[in-house]
Amino acid sequence: MDGQLVAVHSVFDNKLLVQLAGKQFQNVNGWWLGGNLTQNGWQWVDGSKFDYNNWESGEPLYGNSLIQLPVVGQWKSVNGNNTYPFICEIPQINTAIPPTKCDDQWLYDADTKKCFFVATNFYQFLTWDDTRALCMALGGDLPHIHNQAENDAFLRLANRHTWYEFYLGLWNPNLDGNWTWVDDGSSPTFTNWCAGNGENGFPPLNTQYFADFYNWDFSNCNVGQWFGGIFQEPLSICAKNPNF
């Protein structure tokens, strides 16, 4: 707990302790405070400045320790070998909200270690191009999947949030089957296409402009596979790195 006998720094503190102790301690002559007589005078055991006192008339006398008296709250010096109830203080716990990993309205996913923004829902369609423009305006981009482990993480993410289908940042800009990731212009070193999609797509390839991530079984696609998209899709997701 890292506590100490309590220090008193103001009239308010002193009165508050009398009220609190009076409710807890019955039929006692006083309770310990954290005052201690040293070669340098009276000090608080927590190391804080001894900047307030409320000594009883004639005090302090011969004791080297400090009690507070009931009702009036005055102080008395006593021998530290005596027995009294006591009041402890503990350091203030920092309850400040820690900095968030993601900007407002973005959610952090520990599995993918990314921040995500849901740009649309099932009833508000955006084209792939409009979605990317929005993501870039928000400081992010469309999701980029580098390997099977990341693909599995995205599938778990989609399952947690009931995302059935969303755009990926993989596109076929020249409609020639040469797919690239939009965030860095790289060619994919990992893909997870549905049968007949992507590099192995059925002719004509120019009908497949962008990639979708599927989280449902549909025709020749299984969950977690990628579909070569043509039309507007029901969900637009933006991704970016967290703020640390």
trRosetta pair geometry for C-beta under 8 A, 3 or more apart (Angstrom, degrees):
i j d omega theta_ij theta_ji phi_ij phi_ji
1 88 7.8 47 125 141 136 145
1 90 5.5 -84 167 -107 92 129
2 90 6.3 94 81 -147 75 87
2 91 6.0 -21 109 5 121 109
3 88 4.1 35 162 172 134 125
3 89 6.3 161 -155 79 86 33
3 90 4.4 -53 -93 -82 87 80
4 7 7.4 11 107 -24 122 94
4 34 5.7 51 143 -118 98 144
4 45 5.4 -170 -171 98 117 103
4 46 4.3 150 86 -78 163 95
4 88 6.6 147 75 -153 26 79
4 89 5.9 -23 64 59 78 85
4 90 8.0 147 17 -90 65 39
5 32 5.6 -73 -139 132 130 109
5 33 6.2 117 156 164 110 28
5 34 3.3 158 99 -85 92 83
5 45 5.6 61 48 40 101 134
5 46 7.8 -145 64 -37 59 93
5 86 6.0 -75 -117 -172 97 119
5 87 7.0 82 -156 76 66 59
5 88 6.3 -67 -99 -105 34 59
5 89 7.6 28 134 14 18 85
6 17 6.7 164 113 -109 153 132
6 33 5.9 -70 75 -142 82 70
6 34 5.4 -171 67 -12 26 109
6 87 4.5 -26 -1 108 130 101
6 88 6.3 164 -46 -157 83 10
6 89 4.4 106 -107 -29 74 105
7 33 7.5 97 -106 176 29 96
7 34 4.9 -61 -65 63 65 127
7 35 7.8 113 -119 -63 68 67
7 44 3.8 35 -112 -150 120 143
7 45 7.6 -156 -67 41 99 64
7 46 5.2 -100 -26 30 128 121
7 48 5.1 126 132 54 170 126
7 89 6.8 -71 20 19 72 150
8 13 4.7 169 -149 114 72 123
8 14 5.2 69 -168 -77 134 76
8 17 6.6 -72 -96 -8 116 147
8 33 6.2 -37 -13 -153 113 137
8 52 6.1 -103 121 87 81 117
8 54 7.5 -59 120 8 145 111
8 68 7.8 104 -40 -77 151 131
9 13 5.5 80 45 1 62 155
9 48 7.0 -67 -73 138 122 135
9 49 7.6 71 -119 75 110 82
9 51 5.9 28 -145 64 85 100
9 52 5.1 123 -163 13 31 127
10 13 4.7 105 53 4 76 98
10 14 7.0 -138 98 -5 43 87
10 52 5.6 -143 -72 -77 29 166
11 14 5.6 -57 -149 36 33 113
11 15 6.3 27 157 -15 68 107
11 52 7.5 -137 -41 -162 52 136
11 54 7.7 114 -108 -77 65 126
12 15 6.1 -58 -146 39 28 105
12 16 6.2 29 156 -21 64 110
13 16 5.8 -61 -150 37 28 113
13 17 6.4 27 156 -20 65 106
13 52 7.5 119 49 81 123 155
14 17 6.0 -57 -154 33 29 109
14 18 6.7 31 150 -20 63 104
14 52 7.5 -134 -41 138 117 129
14 54 5.4 85 -135 -13 157 152
14 68 7.5 -176 -151 -132 83 134
14 73 5.1 108 159 165 98 132
15 18 5.6 -50 -151 31 37 114
15 19 6.6 34 152 -17 66 104
15 73 6.3 -64 -93 -70 47 171
16 19 5.8 -56 -153 36 33 110
16 20 6.2 27 154 -14 68 108
17 20 5.7 -55 -140 41 33 107
17 21 5.7 25 164 -13 69 112
17 33 7.8 43 172 -98 162 106
17 68 6.3 40 119 89 129 174
17 73 7.1 118 77 -133 94 110
17 87 6.2 155 -148 88 108 176
18 21 6.2 -59 -137 44 22 104
18 22 5.9 29 160 -28 60 113
18 68 7.0 -126 -80 152 76 129
18 70 7.3 119 -148 -152 88 42
18 71 7.1 30 -166 172 120 2
18 72 7.7 -131 -124 89 144 16
18 73 4.0 -68 -67 -80 132 110
19 22 5.8 -55 -145 32 23 114
19 23 7.0 20 157 -17 58 104
20 23 6.2 -64 -163 32 30 107
20 24 6.7 7 152 -4 66 114
20 87 7.3 93 101 -123 122 134
21 24 5.7 -70 -146 46 37 103
21 25 5.2 -14 176 20 81 115
21 31 5.3 -143 -149 20 140 151
21 68 7.2 135 27 86 166 124
21 70 7.5 -133 111 -107 114 75
21 85 7.7 150 -152 101 103 123
21 87 6.1 -76 -81 -63 109 129
22 25 7.1 -60 -106 55 20 79
22 70 6.4 111 -97 -148 87 92
22 71 7.4 97 -100 -72 125 47
24 85 7.5 -172 118 154 107 151
25 28 4.7 -46 164 20 114 137
25 31 5.8 -164 -27 -63 168 126
25 70 7.6 -134 96 -90 112 112
25 85 4.9 -166 -104 55 128 155
28 31 6.6 56 120 -59 143 83
28 70 6.8 135 79 -50 76 125
28 84 7.0 106 -179 -150 124 80
28 85 6.0 -49 -128 12 168 114
29 67 7.8 34 113 141 81 153
29 69 7.4 -43 166 -129 59 77
29 70 7.4 -117 -159 -3 20 107
29 84 7.5 -95 69 -113 83 106
30 67 3.7 72 141 154 135 128
30 68 5.9 166 -158 76 93 38
30 69 5.0 -48 -95 -97 103 47
30 70 6.6 -129 -86 -24 49 73
30 76 6.5 -97 -95 42 164 118
30 78 7.8 156 78 -18 147 146
30 84 5.7 -36 93 -139 79 139
31 67 6.2 146 68 -154 23 90
31 68 5.9 -20 59 53 78 89
31 84 5.4 171 -125 155 36 112
31 85 4.7 -42 -117 83 101 83
31 86 5.8 164 -179 -97 91 27
31 87 5.9 72 136 -18 131 94
32 65 7.1 -34 -134 162 96 119
32 66 7.3 93 -158 84 59 61
32 67 5.9 -56 -93 -102 37 75
32 84 5.0 145 -39 85 81 117
32 85 7.2 -147 10 102 84 37
32 86 3.9 -16 49 -109 114 91
32 87 7.0 -168 77 23 70 66
33 66 4.8 -52 64 108 101 107
33 67 6.5 149 6 -125 85 22
33 68 5.3 83 -41 -29 117 99
33 75 7.0 -53 23 -122 145 110
33 87 7.1 -5 -100 51 57 105
34 44 5.2 50 110 -158 108 79
34 45 4.4 -113 -176 27 100 100
34 46 6.1 27 149 -14 156 91
34 66 7.5 -14 70 61 20 118
34 89 7.5 -68 -26 17 143 110
35 42 5.6 -6 -168 -169 108 108
35 43 7.3 147 -151 78 61 30
35 44 6.2 -46 -94 -96 55 57
35 45 7.7 -135 -80 -20 9 84
35 50 7.3 86 -123 -121 96 118
35 65 6.9 130 88 -166 75 47
35 66 3.2 28 62 10 116 150
35 75 7.4 43 18 -162 156 139
36 42 7.2 146 73 -151 34 61
36 43 5.8 -33 66 68 84 79
36 44 7.6 107 19 -136 85 14
36 45 5.4 78 -9 -67 127 90
36 64 6.8 19 -162 155 63 81
36 65 6.3 -11 -108 -108 63 65
36 66 7.3 -104 -56 0 36 102
36 80 7.9 33 -124 -86 88 131
37 41 7.3 -69 -145 180 67 28
37 42 5.7 -36 -97 -92 63 67
37 60 7.3 174 -79 146 127 158
37 63 7.4 150 -5 117 134 56
37 64 4.2 -113 45 -144 112 66
37 65 7.3 -102 5 -53 90 33
37 77 7.1 42 -42 -141 129 125
38 41 6.7 -5 62 55 76 29
38 42 7.6 137 20 -107 75 17
38 43 5.4 -5 10 13 123 120
40 43 6.7 44 82 -45 103 123
41 50 7.3 -149 117 62 106 152
42 50 5.2 158 107 -161 87 162
42 53 7.5 71 89 -91 154 129
42 60 7.2 145 -66 -14 131 155
42 66 7.4 74 -148 -58 120 133
43 47 7.8 2 169 -114 113 30
43 50 5.4 -116 -115 -38 38 126
44 47 6.8 -63 90 28 89 16
44 48 4.9 -20 71 58 141 81
44 49 7.6 23 18 71 119 15
44 50 5.7 169 -20 -78 85 80
46 89 7.0 -36 -64 70 150 121
50 53 7.4 29 170 -59 93 99
53 75 6.5 -88 -170 32 82 146
54 68 8.0 38 75 -125 118 94
54 73 6.2 -11 124 126 152 90
54 74 5.5 -132 136 -125 93 53
54 75 5.3 115 78 -9 72 101
55 59 4.1 -155 -172 88 104 101
55 60 6.1 -101 -126 -43 130 66
55 74 6.7 30 154 -173 19 94
55 75 5.1 -58 -100 65 46 99
55 76 7.8 110 -150 -81 67 37
56 59 4.6 67 59 3 78 130
56 69 6.6 59 -64 -7 126 141
56 74 4.1 99 -74 141 77 131
56 75 6.3 -147 -13 67 78 42
56 76 5.3 5 13 -77 130 83
58 61 6.8 12 141 -64 88 103
59 74 7.8 135 34 157 142 107
59 75 6.4 -160 116 98 149 75
59 76 5.5 -120 -103 -121 152 52
59 77 5.7 161 -158 3 103 91
60 63 6.9 -108 -168 56 102 82
60 66 7.9 -63 -104 -98 125 90
60 75 7.8 -37 -78 118 89 105
60 76 7.8 129 -116 -166 69 33
60 77 3.7 70 -150 -27 100 136
61 77 5.5 -168 42 63 64 116
62 77 6.9 166 58 110 32 120
62 79 8.0 -8 110 -64 90 83
63 66 7.6 151 111 -72 121 43
63 76 7.5 59 32 142 145 71
63 77 3.5 176 59 147 100 80
63 78 4.1 61 -121 41 160 3
63 79 5.2 -113 -124 -48 92 41
63 80 7.4 137 -173 -35 93 61
64 77 7.2 68 -32 -173 13 106
64 79 7.0 38 28 -127 82 44
64 80 5.6 -48 78 -25 96 108
65 77 7.0 132 69 -158 36 64
65 78 5.7 -45 75 72 89 72
65 79 6.8 30 28 147 106 14
65 80 3.9 118 -29 -84 135 80
65 82 7.7 -157 67 38 131 100
66 75 5.8 -13 -165 -168 102 115
66 76 7.5 145 -152 74 56 40
66 77 6.1 -35 -94 -103 63 58
66 78 7.5 140 -102 25 14 80
67 75 7.0 155 82 -153 42 64
67 76 5.4 -20 63 61 92 89
67 78 5.5 16 -3 9 114 128
67 84 5.6 -149 -111 -115 127 177
68 73 5.9 -16 -175 -154 110 56
68 74 7.4 158 -154 85 64 25
68 75 5.8 -40 -100 -97 60 69
68 76 8.0 150 -105 18 15 77
69 72 6.0 2 94 59 111 92
69 73 6.7 -156 67 -94 71 4
69 74 5.1 -3 36 63 119 74
69 75 7.2 -157 -3 -86 87 18
69 76 6.0 72 -50 -11 105 114
70 73 8.0 -20 180 -63 14 46
78 82 5.2 -46 148 23 125 147
78 84 7.8 97 74 -27 154 135
79 82 5.3 112 75 -23 82 97
90 93 7.9 16 118 -42 111 88
97 100 7.9 -5 147 -50 108 84
99 243 7.0 -105 148 101 116 124
99 244 7.9 133 100 -67 121 110
100 103 7.7 143 98 -85 120 12
100 104 7.9 99 67 -71 154 53
100 108 7.6 -166 177 -25 86 128
100 243 7.3 63 98 41 63 129
101 108 4.4 57 77 -90 125 150
101 115 6.7 -169 121 -76 90 108
101 242 4.0 -22 172 -160 98 128
101 243 5.8 174 -168 39 38 80
101 244 6.1 -64 -127 3 81 112
102 106 3.8 -128 164 98 122 109
102 107 6.4 94 63 164 164 1
102 108 4.7 -165 -21 -57 119 88
102 115 3.7 149 -114 -125 115 125
102 242 5.8 -72 -69 -123 70 81
102 243 6.7 170 -87 -3 22 100
103 106 4.8 66 60 11 73 124
103 115 7.0 89 21 168 75 155
103 138 8.0 -165 69 178 149 95
103 139 7.5 96 -14 55 151 137
103 243 7.2 113 -51 -43 68 127
105 117 6.4 49 122 -128 90 98
106 115 4.4 32 156 173 129 112
106 116 6.4 152 -163 69 80 30
106 117 4.9 -52 -103 -71 81 87
106 240 7.6 -50 -143 47 151 103
107 115 6.9 155 75 -156 32 65
107 116 5.4 -27 61 61 85 87
107 117 7.8 152 15 -82 72 40
107 118 8.0 21 10 -16 116 96
108 114 7.7 179 -146 96 56 32
108 115 5.5 -35 -93 -98 64 74
108 116 8.0 156 -94 16 18 75
108 242 5.9 45 -120 -100 113 123
109 112 4.8 28 101 37 119 97
109 113 7.3 -73 92 -22 71 16
109 114 5.8 -3 52 60 101 72
109 115 7.7 165 13 -98 76 24
109 116 6.1 31 -12 -5 117 117
109 153 7.8 128 139 164 123 104
109 157 5.2 12 -147 -113 155 119
110 113 6.7 21 -160 -79 35 58
111 153 4.4 176 144 -154 103 100
111 156 5.6 -114 176 85 169 129
111 157 6.1 -158 67 -61 129 92
112 150 6.7 74 -129 -148 89 79
112 153 4.6 146 -76 136 77 127
112 154 6.3 66 -85 -73 133 64
112 157 5.9 -14 -18 -51 125 141
113 242 7.0 -95 175 -3 67 118
114 143 7.7 92 140 -120 167 92
114 239 5.0 -6 170 -162 137 104
114 240 6.9 138 -166 67 89 24
114 241 6.8 -69 -124 -99 67 38
114 242 7.2 -166 -143 -37 22 84
115 140 7.4 -124 87 -94 98 132
115 239 7.0 141 77 -156 53 52
115 240 5.3 -25 62 67 103 76
115 241 7.1 31 13 118 98 12
115 242 5.3 129 -38 -86 104 66
115 243 7.9 39 -42 -18 146 77
116 157 7.5 130 -30 180 158 136
116 237 5.8 -20 -163 -169 108 103
116 238 6.8 148 -157 78 53 54
116 239 5.6 -18 -100 -98 72 70
117 135 7.4 164 61 -116 119 77
117 138 6.1 -73 39 137 168 160
117 140 6.6 168 17 23 119 155
117 237 7.2 147 74 -161 50 53
117 238 4.2 -9 55 56 102 107
117 239 7.9 -156 20 -65 75 29
118 121 7.2 45 155 -73 118 69
118 161 7.9 -155 -72 167 132 142
118 235 7.2 -50 -150 -163 91 98
118 236 7.6 113 -170 79 49 60
118 237 6.2 -25 -106 -105 55 72
119 126 6.6 -42 120 14 123 147
119 131 6.0 149 73 -137 156 86
119 134 5.4 102 -139 113 142 145
119 135 7.1 -83 -57 -66 141 79
119 236 3.9 -53 66 99 116 109
119 237 6.8 -158 8 -82 91 19
119 238 5.8 85 -44 -19 112 101
120 124 4.3 -140 -154 93 100 96
120 125 6.6 110 161 -104 156 17
120 126 5.4 -174 -36 -4 146 103
120 131 7.6 -83 0 -102 119 104
120 234 7.6 -153 112 164 111 42
120 235 6.3 -171 80 -137 87 37
120 236 4.4 62 18 24 104 103
121 124 5.6 63 47 26 68 98
121 234 7.7 -26 150 169 39 84
121 235 7.1 -4 -139 -105 27 78
122 234 4.5 0 -129 -171 63 118
122 235 6.9 -20 -77 -63 57 84
125 232 4.0 75 170 148 127 132
125 233 7.0 153 -139 66 97 25
125 234 6.6 -59 -94 -105 88 37
126 130 4.4 -127 -176 92 101 117
126 131 4.7 130 106 -62 124 83
126 134 6.9 -31 -173 -3 165 140
126 232 6.7 173 85 -146 19 110
126 236 4.9 1 47 -50 120 151
127 130 4.5 92 52 10 83 102
127 131 6.8 -143 91 -8 42 87
127 232 5.4 -76 -89 -94 54 92
128 131 5.7 -57 -149 35 29 113
128 132 6.5 26 155 -18 64 104
128 142 7.9 12 -165 -88 84 152
128 167 5.4 156 -120 -128 83 138
128 171 7.1 139 150 -97 142 118
128 209 6.8 179 40 109 151 110
128 210 4.2 176 -126 -21 164 167
128 229 6.7 140 -59 94 132 135
128 232 7.9 -152 -26 -111 65 54
128 233 7.6 54 -67 12 82 107
129 132 5.9 -55 -150 35 30 108
129 133 6.4 31 153 -19 64 106
130 133 5.6 -53 -148 36 34 113
130 134 6.4 35 152 -20 65 104
131 134 5.7 -55 -151 36 32 111
131 135 6.3 32 153 -19 66 105
131 142 6.7 71 120 -85 108 107
131 167 5.5 125 93 34 159 158
131 236 4.0 -147 -121 -143 122 124
131 238 7.6 -163 174 -68 86 84
132 135 5.6 -52 -145 36 34 112
132 136 6.3 31 157 -17 67 106
132 141 6.9 13 -147 -154 82 69
132 142 5.4 -47 -99 -31 86 113
132 167 7.9 -112 -54 134 81 147
132 169 7.2 111 -107 -119 108 84
132 182 6.3 -47 -136 127 139 165
133 136 6.0 -57 -148 38 28 109
133 137 6.4 31 153 -20 63 107
134 137 5.7 -57 -150 35 31 112
134 138 6.5 20 154 -11 65 110
134 236 7.1 55 61 146 139 141
134 238 6.9 -116 108 -65 90 130
135 138 5.8 -67 -152 43 31 105
135 140 4.7 -81 -177 88 88 89
135 141 5.2 106 130 -124 127 20
135 142 5.8 168 27 -51 169 56
135 236 8.0 -138 -50 164 103 103
135 238 3.6 174 -117 -118 97 110
135 239 7.5 5 -153 27 130 50
135 240 8.0 168 -177 -47 94 101
136 139 7.7 73 -172 -56 31 11
136 140 7.2 -111 -82 72 29 44
136 141 6.1 39 -77 -93 74 71
138 238 5.8 59 68 144 135 168
138 240 7.7 -146 113 -20 91 139
139 240 5.8 32 117 -104 82 168
140 238 4.3 106 88 165 137 107
140 239 5.6 169 -177 80 124 29
140 240 3.3 -111 -106 -45 93 110
141 144 7.3 21 100 -28 117 106
141 169 5.7 45 144 -104 101 146
141 182 6.5 -165 -175 95 122 103
141 183 4.4 128 109 -92 163 104
141 238 7.0 135 65 -155 11 81
141 239 6.5 -39 71 64 60 77
141 240 6.9 107 16 -81 66 81
142 167 5.6 -72 -140 121 124 105
142 168 6.1 105 153 167 114 27
142 169 3.1 154 88 -75 101 86
142 182 6.2 56 41 48 114 127
142 183 7.3 -146 56 -47 69 99
142 237 7.5 88 -141 83 64 71
142 238 7.0 -71 -88 -117 40 53
142 239 7.0 35 165 23 19 97
143 154 6.9 107 171 -118 149 133
143 166 7.6 64 14 113 131 116
143 167 7.8 146 28 103 92 64
143 168 5.5 -70 75 -129 91 65
143 169 5.8 -174 66 -7 34 98
143 213 7.3 -19 75 -23 138 140
143 237 6.1 7 -26 102 116 113
143 239 4.5 86 -89 -9 70 142
144 168 7.6 109 -93 -173 33 89
144 169 5.1 -44 -69 56 75 127
144 170 7.8 120 -120 -53 64 82
144 181 5.1 61 -126 -158 110 133
144 183 5.2 -81 -50 23 138 134
144 184 7.6 55 -122 9 161 101
144 239 7.3 -143 12 77 70 139
145 150 4.8 174 -151 112 75 118
145 151 5.2 73 -175 -76 137 74
145 154 6.1 -61 -97 -18 122 147
145 168 6.7 -52 2 -141 107 127
145 190 6.9 -98 123 91 86 113
145 192 7.7 -49 112 11 145 116
145 213 7.8 116 -29 -91 142 124
146 150 5.2 81 43 9 75 153
146 189 7.2 13 -165 58 68 104
146 190 6.2 79 156 31 34 127
147 150 5.2 98 54 12 67 100
147 151 7.1 -123 106 -5 37 92
147 189 7.9 -19 -81 94 75 100
147 190 4.9 154 -105 -33 40 166
148 151 5.3 -54 -147 36 36 115
148 152 6.3 38 154 -20 68 102
148 190 6.6 -134 -41 -161 61 139
148 192 7.5 118 -108 -74 70 122
149 152 5.8 -52 -151 35 31 111
149 153 6.5 33 149 -20 63 105
150 153 5.4 -52 -148 36 36 114
150 154 6.4 38 152 -20 67 102
151 154 5.7 -51 -150 34 32 111
151 155 6.6 35 150 -21 63 103
151 190 7.4 -133 -32 138 122 128
151 192 5.4 102 -139 -20 156 153
151 224 6.0 90 159 -175 100 103
152 155 5.5 -52 -151 33 34 114
152 156 6.6 34 151 -17 65 101
152 224 7.2 13 -98 -140 47 140
153 156 5.7 -51 -151 36 35 110
153 157 6.3 38 148 -20 65 105
154 157 5.3 -51 -147 37 35 116
154 158 6.2 38 153 -21 66 103
154 213 6.3 -83 143 -158 134 154
154 224 7.6 129 85 -132 93 81
155 158 5.6 -50 -146 35 32 112
155 159 6.4 33 153 -20 63 105
155 215 6.6 155 -139 -111 71 95
155 223 6.5 94 -144 148 119 97
155 224 4.2 -16 -87 -95 132 105
156 159 5.6 -54 -148 36 32 112
156 160 6.4 35 153 -23 65 103
157 160 5.8 -54 -150 31 30 111
157 161 6.6 -6 163 10 64 110
157 163 7.4 -7 121 32 79 130
158 161 6.5 -78 -146 53 26 88
158 162 7.7 12 166 -168 60 3
158 163 4.1 -99 -141 67 77 99
158 164 7.5 134 179 -72 113 16
158 166 7.4 -156 -109 11 112 117
158 213 7.0 -150 -69 126 146 122
158 215 4.2 -152 140 -80 140 148
159 162 7.5 24 -165 -75 28 41
159 215 6.8 -167 -65 -161 64 130
163 166 5.5 -17 174 -27 121 124
163 215 6.0 97 97 13 66 151
163 235 5.8 175 -151 144 92 169
163 237 7.0 28 -146 -61 150 136
164 214 7.7 -13 161 -158 62 55
164 215 5.1 -133 -142 67 35 99
164 216 5.1 5 -159 -22 97 121
164 234 7.1 10 67 71 106 134
164 235 7.2 139 51 -6 70 136
165 212 5.5 7 -172 175 96 123
165 213 6.9 171 -148 81 47 57
165 214 5.7 -2 -106 -113 89 55
165 215 6.5 -144 -61 25 50 80
165 216 7.1 -59 -51 20 96 105
165 227 7.8 -22 -143 32 114 131
165 233 5.7 -119 126 -174 110 119
165 234 6.0 78 69 44 105 101
165 235 6.1 144 83 29 59 109
166 212 6.9 153 78 -155 23 77
166 213 5.5 -11 60 51 75 101
166 233 6.9 152 -125 122 27 133
166 235 4.2 -62 -92 97 87 108
166 236 6.8 149 -151 -105 91 15
166 237 4.4 30 177 0 145 116
167 210 6.3 -14 -145 147 99 135
167 211 7.6 105 -163 84 57 55
167 212 6.2 -54 -101 -106 40 66
167 213 7.7 23 103 9 7 85
167 229 7.4 -68 -111 13 78 163
167 233 6.0 159 -57 52 82 137
167 235 7.6 -156 -1 94 73 65
167 236 5.9 9 15 -122 119 64
167 237 6.8 -174 52 36 76 77
168 210 7.3 169 62 168 70 89
168 211 4.3 -34 57 93 119 102
168 212 6.6 172 2 -115 90 13
168 213 5.4 106 -53 -38 105 93
168 226 6.5 -33 5 -129 150 116
169 181 5.6 51 112 -159 100 76
169 182 4.6 -114 -179 35 95 100
169 183 5.6 30 150 -23 155 95
169 239 8.0 -102 -26 39 126 115
170 179 5.5 23 176 178 101 115
170 180 7.3 178 -147 90 64 24
170 181 5.7 -38 -94 -94 70 62
170 182 7.5 -145 -83 -12 21 83
170 188 6.3 16 -125 -60 128 127
170 191 8.0 126 -154 -114 165 97
170 210 6.9 127 86 -163 58 62
170 211 4.0 8 73 18 109 132
170 226 7.4 5 56 -164 143 148
171 179 6.8 170 88 -146 22 74
171 180 6.7 -28 63 62 69 69
171 182 5.9 44 12 -56 115 106
171 209 6.3 -9 -154 156 92 62
171 210 4.7 -26 -106 -104 85 72
171 211 7.1 -129 -74 1 42 81
172 175 5.9 83 129 -95 102 35
172 176 7.1 -170 180 41 97 46
172 177 6.4 2 -143 -88 125 17
172 178 6.8 125 -141 62 75 45
172 179 5.2 -44 -80 -91 79 72
172 205 7.1 -130 177 158 154 98
172 206 7.9 -156 124 -120 126 44
172 208 5.8 60 23 106 149 80
172 209 5.8 -130 57 -140 92 29
172 210 7.3 -140 17 -66 78 32
172 228 7.6 11 -6 -144 137 108
173 180 7.1 -31 0 40 107 111
173 209 8.0 60 -98 -160 32 78
174 178 6.4 12 47 48 114 109
175 205 6.7 145 177 110 64 83
175 206 3.5 45 176 -128 117 87
175 209 6.9 -28 -88 -98 88 75
176 205 6.8 54 -166 99 16 132
176 206 7.4 18 -65 -81 39 87
177 199 6.0 89 -177 -131 97 55
177 201 7.1 -153 -111 36 97 109
177 205 4.4 -32 -64 -179 94 160
178 187 7.5 -66 -174 -110 80 108
179 187 7.0 100 85 -144 66 71
179 188 5.9 -11 104 2 113 114
179 191 7.7 78 81 -95 151 134
179 198 6.3 -30 -36 -154 153 86
179 199 6.5 -99 5 -62 119 84
179 211 7.3 57 -150 -41 134 120
180 185 5.7 -9 173 -162 131 44
180 186 6.5 158 -156 80 83 26
180 187 5.7 -57 -103 -88 73 52
180 188 7.6 -164 -120 -25 27 74
181 184 5.8 15 95 46 112 79
181 185 7.0 -53 74 2 69 7
181 186 5.2 -1 38 58 110 79
181 187 7.8 -180 2 -100 83 7
181 188 6.5 114 -41 -73 97 76
182 185 7.5 24 -147 -70 24 48
186 189 7.8 -32 148 -20 120 92
188 191 5.0 77 128 -62 144 93
191 198 5.8 140 178 -176 145 163
191 199 7.0 146 40 3 171 111
191 226 6.6 -90 -172 38 82 141
192 224 6.5 -57 145 139 147 81
192 225 5.3 -135 138 -127 92 57
192 226 5.3 110 78 -4 73 99
193 197 4.4 -162 -171 84 106 93
193 198 3.7 -108 -96 13 143 134
193 199 7.1 -148 -24 27 157 74
193 200 6.5 158 91 40 151 99
193 201 7.8 -110 -171 -65 145 79
193 211 8.0 -95 -100 -129 82 115
193 225 6.5 35 155 -176 16 98
193 226 5.1 -56 -99 69 48 96
193 227 7.8 118 -152 -86 66 27
193 228 7.4 18 -142 -39 109 92
194 197 4.6 54 61 12 82 132
194 214 6.9 39 -55 13 123 146
194 219 7.9 62 175 89 143 94
194 220 5.4 115 167 109 107 84
194 221 3.7 -46 -107 -96 138 83
194 222 7.3 160 -111 17 87 60
194 225 4.5 105 -68 134 73 133
194 226 6.5 -141 -11 75 76 42
194 227 5.2 16 9 -90 131 71
194 228 7.9 -123 48 0 100 75
195 200 7.9 -60 -156 103 46 122
195 220 4.3 -94 59 166 104 123
195 221 7.7 -146 26 -73 72 51
196 200 6.9 -90 -106 114 19 88
196 201 6.0 57 164 -139 52 49
196 202 4.7 -1 -161 -26 102 100
196 220 5.8 48 25 95 116 157
197 200 7.2 32 64 70 32 76
197 201 5.2 17 -144 -95 24 91
197 208 6.6 152 -153 -121 76 152
197 221 7.7 29 -10 -84 144 104
197 226 6.6 -159 113 105 136 75
197 227 5.6 -111 -122 -142 163 41
197 228 4.1 -173 -155 -9 95 100
198 201 5.6 160 50 -45 26 96
198 208 7.1 -128 -74 144 29 155
198 211 7.0 31 -88 -100 98 111
198 226 6.5 59 -55 99 125 115
198 228 5.7 -164 -51 -63 49 108
201 205 5.2 118 76 -113 121 77
201 208 5.3 -122 -121 2 167 151
201 228 5.4 14 -100 -15 136 163
204 207 5.6 105 79 -16 83 96
205 208 6.1 -63 -170 36 56 103
207 228 7.5 86 100 129 77 120
207 230 5.6 -23 169 -94 81 125
208 228 3.0 -20 -139 172 128 126
208 229 6.9 94 -148 45 69 31
208 230 6.7 -72 -99 -65 43 82
209 228 7.8 117 25 180 38 83
209 229 6.6 -63 58 88 78 74
209 230 6.5 103 12 -112 99 47
210 228 7.7 141 77 -159 33 53
210 229 4.7 -29 74 59 84 111
211 226 4.8 -6 -170 -176 113 120
211 227 7.0 137 -159 67 60 40
211 228 6.4 -38 -101 -100 61 47
211 229 6.6 153 -122 3 8 97
212 226 6.5 151 73 -159 47 63
212 227 4.4 -20 58 59 105 95
212 228 7.8 -108 16 -22 86 4
212 229 4.7 99 -30 -56 105 118
212 233 5.7 161 -108 -100 126 158
213 224 7.5 -21 -170 -144 89 33
213 226 6.1 -34 -96 -101 51 74
214 218 6.5 -122 -157 27 137 113
214 221 4.8 28 71 156 172 134
214 222 7.6 128 98 88 123 27
214 223 6.5 -130 117 -125 84 36
214 224 7.1 -45 78 25 72 15
214 225 5.4 -12 49 67 115 70
214 226 6.9 178 4 -100 90 20
214 227 5.4 76 -44 -19 118 113
215 223 5.4 34 -153 -145 43 91
215 224 7.0 56 -103 -55 60 50
216 221 8.0 52 86 105 58 109
216 223 6.2 42 -66 -90 13 85
217 221 6.9 174 -149 94 39 67
217 222 5.8 -5 -107 -123 80 51
217 223 6.3 -48 -55 -37 69 80
218 221 4.9 1 62 57 80 109
218 227 7.9 -11 74 -79 122 146
221 225 5.0 -155 -157 76 82 125
221 227 5.5 -25 -93 -75 149 108
222 225 5.2 86 59 -11 68 123
229 233 6.1 -55 -136 -50 143 122
233 236 7.6 132 79 -66 92 69
